[in-house]
Amino acid sequence: MSGHREEKIGMSSKERELVARIKEGDMDAFRELVEMHRDRIYAFVFYMTGDRSDADDITQETFIKAYKGLSRFRGDSSVYTWLHRIAMNLCIDRVRKLKKRREVPLSEIIPSHVEEPFREAERSELRRIIEVALSGIPEKQRVILIMYEIQGFSYEEIASILGCPIGTVRSRLHKARNGLRERISKLL
């Protein structure tokens, strides 16, 4: 499954150019960088928080922190990977403050295109089952499952974002898949 994953560990030449321009004070370059990554950061933050207002706030805070911390960005990873790590840390902080995690319907993460009404009903039921099953998986496993399966990150990118070994990523992903499979079969 990981064969289709594009390696995004290092910065692209476009990102390198934008970062250099931003460091020189070019706000247009910063706006371009935000435009490049805002939607994916927002989608991840929304999944983690389950709240559009929180997602808006944390996404904005992510870019503010990134702008302020750009001088410390080493360029070892892509800008998106770095932004994702900032967003993830902000989400974890927010979730800890709330001390509860609100579940987000999978339909809000992965929009479906309805072709026929009966297929939509089947998809709806399947989505509900997946949502319930996902909610029962430990958060550390669930985050990796979402990052890999939905967001398309490679093992290396996830390890870089989470600051853990690739073996841990693989192990948690394996456990998450097994847990999800087990929970889905019980629900069916």
C-alpha positions in Angstrom: 0.0 0.0 0.0 2.9 2.4 0.7 4.2 2.0 -2.9 1.9 4.8 -4.0 3.1 7.2 -1.4 5.0 10.2 -2.6 8.1 10.9 -0.6 7.8 14.4 0.8 10.5 14.3 3.5 12.7 17.2 2.1 11.6 20.6 1.0 10.6 21.1 -2.7 12.4 23.8 -4.6 9.2 25.8 -4.5 9.0 25.6 -0.7 12.7 26.5 -0.5 12.1 29.5 -2.6 9.1 30.6 -0.6 10.9 30.1 2.8 13.8 32.2 1.5 11.5 35.0 0.4 9.5 34.9 3.6 12.7 35.2 5.6 13.5 38.3 3.6 10.1 39.8 4.6 8.0 38.9 1.5 4.4 38.6 2.8 3.2 37.6 -0.6 5.4 34.5 -0.3 3.9 33.8 3.1 0.3 34.1 1.7 1.3 31.7 -1.0 2.7 29.2 1.5 -0.5 29.4 3.5 -2.6 28.9 0.4 -0.5 25.8 -0.5 -1.1 24.1 2.8 -4.1 25.6 4.5 -6.8 23.1 3.4 -4.9 20.0 4.4 -3.9 21.5 7.7 -7.5 22.5 8.4 -8.8 19.0 7.5 -6.4 17.4 9.9 -7.2 19.9 12.7 -10.9 19.5 12.1 -10.6 15.7 12.5 -8.6 16.0 15.7 -10.9 18.6 17.3 -14.3 17.9 15.8 -15.2 21.6 15.9 -15.1 24.0 13.0 -14.4 27.0 15.2 -11.5 25.2 16.9 -10.2 24.1 13.5 -10.3 27.7 12.2 -8.5 28.9 15.3 -5.9 26.2 15.4 -5.2 26.4 11.7 -4.7 30.2 12.0 -2.5 29.6 15.1 -0.5 27.0 13.3 0.5 29.5 10.6 1.2 32.3 13.1 3.5 30.0 15.0 5.1 28.9 11.8 5.7 32.5 10.7 7.2 33.4 14.1 9.3 30.2 14.2 10.5 30.2 10.6 14.0 31.2 11.6 14.2 27.9 13.5 12.9 25.8 10.6 15.9 23.7 9.5 14.4 22.4 6.3 15.1 18.7 7.1 11.4 18.0 6.2 8.9 19.5 3.9 7.2 22.6 5.1 3.9 20.7 5.2 5.4 18.1 7.6 6.7 20.9 9.8 3.3 22.7 9.7 1.5 19.4 10.5 3.7 18.8 13.5 2.9 22.4 14.8 -0.9 21.8 14.2 -0.8 18.4 15.8 0.9 19.8 19.0 -1.7 22.6 19.1 -4.5 20.0 18.7 -3.1 17.9 21.5 -2.9 20.9 23.8 -6.5 21.9 23.0 -7.8 18.3 23.4 -6.0 18.1 26.8 -7.6 21.3 27.9 -11.0 20.1 27.0 -10.3 16.7 28.5 -12.6 15.1 26.1 -12.5 14.3 22.4 -15.5 15.0 20.2 -16.0 12.5 17.4 -16.2 13.8 13.9 -18.3 12.0 11.3 -16.1 10.4 8.6 -18.4 12.0 6.0 -17.0 15.4 7.0 -13.4 14.2 6.5 -14.0 12.3 3.3 -16.7 13.9 1.2 -18.7 11.4 -0.8 -20.3 12.0 -4.2 -23.7 10.6 -4.4 -24.5 8.7 -7.6 -27.6 6.6 -6.5 -29.7 6.9 -3.4 -29.4 3.3 -2.3 -25.6 3.4 -2.6 -25.6 6.5 -0.4 -27.6 4.7 2.2 -25.1 1.8 2.2 -22.2 4.3 2.4 -23.9 6.1 5.2 -24.3 2.9 7.3 -20.7 1.9 6.5 -19.5 5.4 7.5 -21.4 5.1 10.8 -19.8 1.7 11.5 -16.3 3.0 10.6 -16.9 6.1 12.9 -17.9 3.9 15.8 -15.0 1.5 15.2 -12.5 4.3 14.9 -13.7 5.9 18.1 -12.7 2.8 20.0 -9.1 2.7 18.8 -6.5 4.3 21.1 -5.7 7.9 20.0 -2.0 7.2 19.2 -3.0 4.4 16.8 -6.0 6.4 15.4 -3.8 9.4 14.6 -1.3 7.2 12.6 -4.1 5.4 10.8 -5.7 8.7 9.7 -2.3 10.2 8.7 -1.4 7.1 6.7 -4.7 6.0 5.2 -6.6 9.3 4.7 -3.9 11.9 4.5 -1.4 9.8 2.6 1.7 10.4 4.7 4.6 7.9 4.3 6.0 6.0 7.4 9.0 8.4 7.3 6.8 11.5 7.4 4.7 10.2 10.2 7.8 9.3 12.2 9.2 12.7 11.6 5.9 14.5 12.6 5.4 12.4 15.7 9.0 12.3 16.6 9.1 8.5 17.0 10.9 5.6 15.2 9.5 4.2 12.0 9.1 0.8 13.7 6.7 2.4 16.2 4.7 3.9 13.3 4.5 0.5 11.6 3.6 -1.2 14.9 0.9 1.3 15.8 -0.5 1.2 12.2 -0.7 -2.5 12.3 -2.4 -2.5 15.7 -4.8 0.2 14.5 -5.8 -1.8 11.4 -6.3 -4.9 13.4 -8.3 -3.1 16.0 -10.4 -1.4 13.3 -11.0 -4.7 11.5 -12.0 -6.4 14.8 -14.4 -3.6 15.8 -16.0 -3.5 12.3 -16.5 -7.2 12.3 -18.2 -7.0 15.7 -20.5 -4.2 14.5 -21.4 -6.1 11.3 
